[in-house]
Amino acid sequence: MSDCRTCKHNAYRDIKDCEWVCCAHPVTIAKAPRPEAGDPSWVNAMTADIRASEMDRVGECSTWEPMQ
């Protein structure tokens, strides 16, 4: 499995010992749900943030690229 923590698209890659992963790849962002305005889950739904400990539920990523 590609490790999001070592992907160049991880917005949190430069934060040492960060517990979160946030995919900033346009393809991932485009696939995010688009809830109605005013929906209380809007912030969570519009981001791809996930705890590193929960990454085992993420499958193979076709956009994963190593940090350089």
N, CA, C and O of each residue as an XYZ file, in Angstrom:
272
protein
N       0.844     -1.192      0.000
C       0.000      0.000      0.000
C       0.879      1.241      0.000
O       1.887      1.285      0.706
N       0.517      2.236     -0.771
C       1.227      3.504     -0.789
C       0.958      4.240      0.516
O      -0.190      4.338      0.951
N       2.004      4.753      1.139
C       1.873      5.419      2.429
C       1.666      6.913      2.213
O       2.577      7.609      1.763
N       0.483      7.404      2.529
C       0.156      8.817      2.325
C       1.121      9.743      3.063
O       1.341     10.878      2.640
N       1.695      9.262      4.160
C       2.600     10.111      4.938
C       3.873     10.444      4.174
O       4.548     11.422      4.493
N       4.210      9.637      3.161
C       5.419      9.893      2.376
C       5.092     10.415      0.977
O       5.963     10.468      0.109
N       3.851     10.792      0.767
C       3.417     11.283     -0.544
C       3.618     12.793     -0.633
O       3.392     13.518      0.335
N       4.046     13.255     -1.805
C       4.268     14.690     -1.962
C       2.965     15.480     -1.957
O       2.993     16.703     -1.821
N       1.829     14.814     -2.102
C       0.538     15.497     -2.088
C      -0.037     15.639     -0.677
O      -1.090     16.251     -0.495
N       0.654     15.074      0.327
C       0.192     15.199      1.711
C       0.467     16.619      2.196
O       1.625     17.018      2.319
N      -0.572     17.372      2.466
C      -0.417     18.762      2.886
C       0.294     18.889      4.229
O       0.825     19.954      4.544
N       0.312     17.815      5.028
C       0.946     17.865      6.349
C       2.341     17.230      6.346
O       2.894     16.970      7.415
N       2.909     16.978      5.183
C       4.164     16.232      5.091
C       5.331     16.893      5.812
O       6.246     16.196      6.253
N       5.326     18.216      5.945
C       6.452     18.909      6.575
C       6.292     19.090      8.084
O       7.168     19.666      8.730
N       5.199     18.613      8.647
C       4.970     18.738     10.081
C       5.453     17.465     10.756
O       4.898     16.390     10.530
N       6.480     17.583     11.580
C       7.086     16.414     12.222
C       6.092     15.745     13.173
O       5.392     16.419     13.929
N       6.040     14.411     13.126
C       5.191     13.594     13.988
C       3.715     13.990     13.913
O       2.988     13.879     14.900
N       3.283     14.447     12.751
C       1.878     14.833     12.593
C       1.005     13.582     12.556
O       1.336     12.603     11.887
N      -0.099     13.623     13.272
C      -1.010     12.490     13.362
C      -1.974     12.438     12.174
O      -2.653     11.432     11.971
N      -2.035     13.522     11.386
C      -3.003     13.626     10.306
C      -2.365     13.550      8.937
O      -1.196     13.891      8.758
N      -3.150     13.099      7.974
C      -2.764     13.101      6.569
C      -3.850     13.879      5.839
O      -5.039     13.681      6.090
N      -3.442     14.757      4.942
C      -4.412     15.531      4.163
C      -3.978     15.492      2.708
O      -2.944     16.058      2.354
N      -4.745     14.842      1.875
C      -4.396     14.731      0.469
C      -4.791     16.008     -0.269
O      -5.955     16.407     -0.264
N      -3.811     16.635     -0.897
C      -4.061     17.869     -1.641
C      -4.055     17.632     -3.149
O      -3.971     18.580     -3.930
N      -4.145     16.361     -3.560
C      -4.141     16.067     -5.001
C      -5.485     16.463     -5.607
O      -6.529     16.143     -5.038
N      -5.481     17.142     -6.734
C      -6.750     17.593     -7.349
C      -7.748     16.480     -7.614
O      -8.954     16.703     -7.503
N      -7.278     15.280     -7.962
C      -8.191     14.165     -8.226
C      -8.932     13.773     -6.945
O     -10.138     13.531     -6.966
N      -8.201     13.714     -5.839
C      -8.831     13.373     -4.555
C      -9.828     14.446     -4.157
O     -10.941     14.138     -3.731
N      -9.435     15.697     -4.294
C     -10.317     16.803     -3.928
C     -11.576     16.789     -4.798
O     -12.670     17.061     -4.301
N     -11.436     16.478     -6.079
C     -12.581     16.443     -6.993
C     -13.573     15.345     -6.620
O     -14.766     15.462     -6.898
N     -13.075     14.270     -5.985
C     -13.951     13.156     -5.608
C     -14.632     13.374     -4.256
O     -15.476     12.575     -3.850
N     -14.267     14.460     -3.556
C     -14.870     14.726     -2.247
C     -16.347     15.044     -2.412
O     -16.744     15.634     -3.416
N     -17.167     14.659     -1.436
C     -18.600     14.955     -1.529
C     -18.872     16.457     -1.524
O     -18.084     17.232     -0.980
N     -19.968     16.860     -2.120
C     -20.364     18.266     -2.167
C     -21.703     18.440     -1.443
O     -22.757     18.424     -2.079
N     -21.665     18.605     -0.128
C     -22.918     18.739      0.619
C     -23.576     20.097      0.381
O     -22.963     21.016     -0.162
N     -24.817     20.200      0.791
C     -25.550     21.451      0.683
C     -24.957     22.488      1.629
O     -24.436     22.148      2.691
N     -25.039     23.738      1.238
C     -24.554     24.815      2.112
C     -25.307     24.783      3.441
O     -26.520     24.573      3.471
N     -24.583     24.990      4.530
C     -25.194     24.966      5.854
C     -25.150     23.602      6.514
O     -25.494     23.478      7.690
N     -24.735     22.574      5.783
C     -24.623     21.231      6.356
C     -23.531     21.253      7.424
O     -22.407     21.666      7.138
N     -23.837     20.814      8.654
C     -22.832     20.861      9.728
C     -21.603     19.997      9.471
O     -20.564     20.210     10.096
N     -21.699     19.027      8.565
C     -20.546     18.181      8.271
C     -19.732     18.723      7.099
O     -18.849     18.036      6.584
N     -20.028     19.957      6.675
C     -19.398     20.531      5.485
C     -17.878     20.535      5.574
O     -17.211     20.128      4.623
N     -17.311     20.986      6.695
C     -15.857     21.089      6.810
C     -15.209     19.720      6.674
O     -14.240     19.578      5.927
N     -15.712     18.713      7.370
C     -15.140     17.376      7.290
C     -15.305     16.776      5.901
O     -14.402     16.104      5.401
N     -16.431     17.010      5.290
C     -16.707     16.414      3.990
C     -15.881     17.046      2.875
O     -15.591     16.385      1.878
N     -15.504     18.291      3.021
C     -14.783     18.996      1.971
C     -13.269     18.838      2.088
O     -12.527     19.379      1.267
N     -12.813     18.118      3.079
C     -11.377     17.874      3.212
C     -11.125     16.378      3.157
O     -12.037     15.573      3.346
N      -9.894     16.023      2.899
C      -9.532     14.608      2.835
C      -8.652     14.242      4.030
O      -7.806     13.353      3.937
N      -8.862     14.940      5.160
C      -8.067     14.672      6.351
C      -8.394     13.298      6.923
O      -9.557     12.900      6.992
N      -7.356     12.586      7.327
C      -7.532     11.279      7.960
C      -6.372     11.076      8.933
O      -5.245     11.494      8.665
N      -6.659     10.432     10.062
C      -5.599     10.128     11.013
C      -4.700      9.044     10.414
O      -5.175      8.124      9.748
N      -3.402      9.168     10.660
C      -2.447      8.187     10.141
C      -2.805      6.790     10.638
O      -2.592      5.811      9.923
N      -3.346      6.680     11.853
C      -3.714      5.376     12.411
C      -4.890      4.735     11.683
O      -5.132      3.540     11.849
N      -5.627      5.503     10.879
C      -6.782      4.987     10.148
C      -6.463      4.711      8.681
O      -7.354      4.366      7.905
N      -5.203      4.862      8.300
C      -4.853      4.721      6.890
C      -4.975      3.303      6.376
O      -4.940      3.088      5.164
N      -5.116      2.332      7.258
C      -5.268      0.954      6.788
C      -6.576      0.749      6.034
O      -6.727     -0.249      5.330
N      -7.517      1.669      6.166
C      -8.782      1.548      5.438
C      -8.737      2.261      4.086
O      -9.735      2.308      3.365
N      -7.565      2.817      3.749
C      -7.381      3.467      2.446
C      -6.724      2.465      1.508
O      -5.704      1.869      1.852
N      -7.289      2.279      0.348
C      -6.740      1.319     -0.604
C      -5.561      1.879     -1.372
O      -5.015      2.924     -1.019
N      -5.175      1.181     -2.417
C      -4.080      1.655     -3.256
C      -4.465      2.987     -3.900
O      -5.596      3.175     -4.349
N      -3.517      3.886     -3.934
C      -3.776      5.222     -4.477
C      -3.097      5.363     -5.836
O      -1.894      5.129     -5.959
N      -3.848      5.735     -6.831
C      -3.286      5.865     -8.178
C      -2.546      7.186     -8.367
O      -1.875      7.376     -9.381
N      -2.659      8.098     -7.407
C      -2.002      9.405     -7.550
C      -0.829      9.570     -6.593
O      -0.240     10.649     -6.519
N      -0.478      8.509     -5.854
C       0.623      8.590     -4.898
C       1.951      8.864     -5.600
O       2.295      8.206     -6.581
N       2.689      9.841     -5.085
C       4.024     10.163     -5.604
C       4.921     10.422     -4.408
O       4.517     11.109     -3.469
N       6.138      9.881     -4.428
C       7.022     10.073     -3.264
C       7.475     11.513     -3.102
O       7.585     12.254     -4.079
N       7.738     11.905     -1.855
C       8.301     13.227     -1.594
C       9.694     13.292     -2.192
O      10.395     12.282     -2.248
N      10.090     14.440     -2.629
C      11.430     14.610     -3.212
C      12.253     15.571     -2.401
O      13.406     15.836     -2.740
